[in-house]
Structures are given as structure tokens and as C-alpha cells.
Amino acid sequence: MKRLLYRHCLACCEDISYGVEPEPGETEAQANLREFGVASEDDALANATFKYASIDDGSDAFLEGRFVRLIFDVPWEGEHGCQFVLRDGKLPEHVGASGDPVEAFV
């Protein structure tokens, strides 16, 4: 899970301008990571706060399986948060924003 949180953080820091002034020789993404105190997978996990989990049988999306949403508050995505959807207990490779539909993770 910490690997996926770190990947989510890296993607956000590459795609979003947070207004952090880069230090000499630093990219904007590196400045963003510094601002959030994230230099590793462990840092990403330490900066994430588990918010809640919900269980979905997938029937609304005509999907088979049991889906568990894990929702996190993360400082690098304060507006949407971060969500993982486990299908039948397996952690996916995809990470999305809180509120993304289950079918986005299949």
C-alpha cells in the first residue's frame, strides 16, 4: 500500500502546481515533495491518514466480486484525497481520487 501511496504522491507532485518555490537545482516536483516531507514510500505512508473503508458488492456497476474502498486523507491531494479499491482482497495497481467509481479500478 505504501508503494501505491508514494506513486500517487509522485503523480500529484508532477501534475499539480502547489506554489512551492524550488531551491536552486530543484524541479518543481522535487520542491513539492520536499514541502510534503515525502522522499520515500515510508514517508508517503507516514503522511497519509486512513479515513474510512466501505464494502461494495459491485452490483451497481454490474461487476462481479467484492470491492473494498480504502479512503485516505493525504496532504498532496487535499481536495480529493486518495482511494484504493481492493477486488476480492487483492490490492490493485491503480490509485484514484476519493469518489472515483469502482469500475475505474477494474
C-alpha positions in Angstrom: 0.0 0.0 0.0 2.8 2.4 0.8 4.2 1.9 -2.8 0.8 3.0 -4.2 0.6 6.0 -1.9 4.1 7.0 -3.0 3.2 6.6 -6.7 0.1 8.7 -6.1 2.2 11.4 -4.4 4.7 11.4 -7.2 2.0 11.8 -9.8 0.3 14.6 -7.9 3.6 16.4 -7.4 4.4 16.2 -11.1 0.9 17.3 -12.2 -0.1 19.9 -9.7 1.5 23.3 -9.0 1.3 23.9 -5.3 3.2 27.3 -5.5 6.3 25.9 -3.7 9.4 27.8 -4.7 12.1 25.4 -5.9 15.5 25.7 -4.4 18.5 26.1 -6.9 18.8 22.9 -9.0 15.5 21.6 -7.8 12.5 20.8 -10.1 9.0 22.0 -9.1 8.1 18.3 -8.4 11.1 17.9 -6.1 10.1 21.1 -4.3 6.6 19.8 -3.9 7.9 16.5 -2.4 10.1 18.5 -0.1 7.2 20.6 1.0 5.1 17.5 1.9 8.1 15.8 3.6 7.9 12.8 1.2 11.2 11.3 0.0 10.2 7.6 0.1 7.4 5.1 0.3 7.6 5.1 4.1 7.3 8.9 4.1 4.2 8.7 1.9 2.6 6.2 4.3 3.5 8.3 7.3 1.9 11.4 5.8 -1.4 9.6 4.9 -4.3 9.4 7.3 -6.7 6.5 6.9 -10.2 7.9 6.8 -12.6 5.0 6.3 -13.4 1.8 4.4 -16.5 0.8 2.6 -17.6 -2.5 1.1 -19.4 -2.8 -2.3 -20.5 -6.0 -4.0 -20.2 -4.4 -7.4 -23.8 -5.0 -8.4 -24.4 -1.3 -9.1 -21.8 -1.4 -11.8 -22.7 -4.9 -13.0 -19.3 -6.2 -11.8 -18.5 -9.5 -10.1 -16.6 -9.7 -6.9 -16.4 -7.9 -3.6 -14.8 -4.5 -3.5 -13.4 -2.7 -0.5 -12.6 1.0 -0.8 -9.9 2.4 1.4 -10.1 6.2 1.6 -7.1 8.3 2.8 -6.6 11.9 3.5 -3.2 13.0 2.0 -1.7 16.4 2.1 -0.7 16.4 -1.6 -4.3 15.9 -2.6 -6.4 17.8 0.0 -9.3 18.3 -2.3 -10.0 14.7 -3.5 -7.9 12.5 -1.1 -6.7 9.1 -2.2 -8.6 5.9 -2.7 -7.6 2.3 -3.3 -10.2 -0.3 -4.3 -9.4 -3.9 -3.4 -11.1 -6.5 -5.6 -11.6 -9.8 -3.8 -8.9 -8.9 -1.3 -6.3 -8.0 -3.9 -4.6 -4.6 -4.0 -4.7 -3.1 -7.5 -2.1 -1.2 -9.4 -4.4 1.8 -9.8 -4.9 4.6 -7.3 -7.6 7.2 -7.7 -9.3 10.1 -6.0 -11.9 9.6 -3.4 -15.3 9.2 -5.1 -14.0 7.6 -8.3 -16.4 4.8 -9.3 -15.5 1.2 -8.6 -15.4 0.4 -12.3 -12.4 2.8 -12.7 -10.4 0.3 -10.7 -11.3 -2.9 -12.6 
